[in-house]
Amino acid sequence: QTNENDDAREDFMESSLQAVLKLVGLDHVQNTVVGNSDIRGVSGGQKRRVKCLEMAVGNAAFCMMLDEITNGLDAASALQLLQVVQVINQVFDTYSITSLLQPSQAV
């Protein structure tokens, strides 16, 4: 019985992870290293989406404080990132306070 419960739990966790990654547009890079100054990894916009998910899921945050998270992103990436933040807020029942420096009209 215990092994069946563990298997069912693992299946649920894996399918939940896949659903969340797909929802925020990270499913195609799930096996890619995030990277740093020495290691090339995912794009800047993808790094920021990873960070938002980390805050929402990893820390069980009630409110995410996001200060100028779109700096350095093109308008399309900035809009996509903010849409991801909105989805995270809806899915995980959280809130976010976001400051943006000179956002484009689309954002």
C-alpha positions in Angstrom: 0.0 0.0 0.0 2.8 2.4 0.9 4.7 1.9 -2.4 1.5 2.5 -4.3 0.8 5.8 -2.4 4.4 6.9 -3.0 4.2 6.1 -6.7 0.9 8.0 -6.9 2.4 10.9 -5.1 5.4 11.0 -7.4 3.2 10.8 -10.5 1.1 13.7 -9.1 4.1 15.8 -8.3 5.6 15.2 -11.8 2.4 16.0 -13.6 2.0 19.1 -11.5 5.5 20.3 -12.2 5.0 19.7 -16.0 1.7 21.7 -15.9 3.3 24.6 -14.1 6.4 24.7 -16.4 4.1 24.6 -19.4 1.9 27.3 -18.0 4.8 29.8 -17.6 6.6 28.8 -20.8 9.6 27.0 -19.3 8.7 23.4 -20.3 11.1 23.4 -23.2 14.1 24.5 -21.1 13.4 22.4 -18.0 16.6 20.4 -18.3 18.8 23.5 -19.1 21.1 25.0 -16.5 19.9 28.4 -15.4 23.5 29.7 -15.7 25.5 32.5 -14.3 28.3 34.9 -15.5 30.5 31.9 -16.3 28.0 29.4 -17.6 25.6 30.2 -20.4 22.1 29.1 -19.5 18.6 30.1 -20.2 17.7 33.7 -21.4 17.3 36.6 -19.1 13.5 36.5 -19.4 13.5 32.8 -18.6 15.8 33.4 -15.6 13.3 35.9 -14.2 10.4 33.5 -14.7 12.4 30.9 -12.8 13.0 33.4 -10.0 9.3 34.2 -9.8 8.3 30.5 -9.6 11.0 30.0 -7.0 9.5 32.8 -4.9 5.9 31.5 -5.3 6.6 27.8 -4.8 9.9 27.4 -2.9 9.2 30.0 -0.3 5.4 29.7 -0.2 5.3 33.5 -0.5 2.1 35.3 0.1 3.2 38.5 -1.6 6.1 38.8 -4.1 7.9 42.1 -4.1 9.3 42.6 -7.7 11.5 45.6 -8.2 12.1 46.6 -11.8 12.1 43.0 -13.0 11.7 44.0 -16.6 14.9 46.0 -16.8 17.0 44.9 -19.8 14.2 42.9 -21.4 12.6 43.8 -24.8 9.0 44.8 -24.7 7.7 41.3 -25.7 9.8 39.6 -23.0 8.7 42.1 -20.4 5.0 41.6 -21.3 5.4 37.8 -21.2 7.1 38.0 -17.8 4.4 40.2 -16.3 1.8 37.8 -17.7 3.6 34.9 -16.0 3.5 36.9 -12.7 -0.2 37.3 -13.2 -0.7 33.6 -13.8 1.4 32.7 -10.8 -0.7 35.0 -8.6 -3.9 33.3 -9.9 -2.6 29.7 -9.6 -0.9 30.0 -6.2 -3.3 32.5 -4.8 -0.6 35.1 -4.1 -0.2 38.8 -4.7 2.6 40.8 -6.1 3.8 44.4 -5.8 5.8 45.3 -8.9 7.7 48.5 -9.8 8.6 49.1 -13.4 11.0 51.6 -14.9 9.5 53.2 -18.0 7.4 50.3 -19.2 6.2 50.4 -22.8 2.5 51.0 -23.5 2.0 47.3 -24.2 3.1 46.4 -20.7 
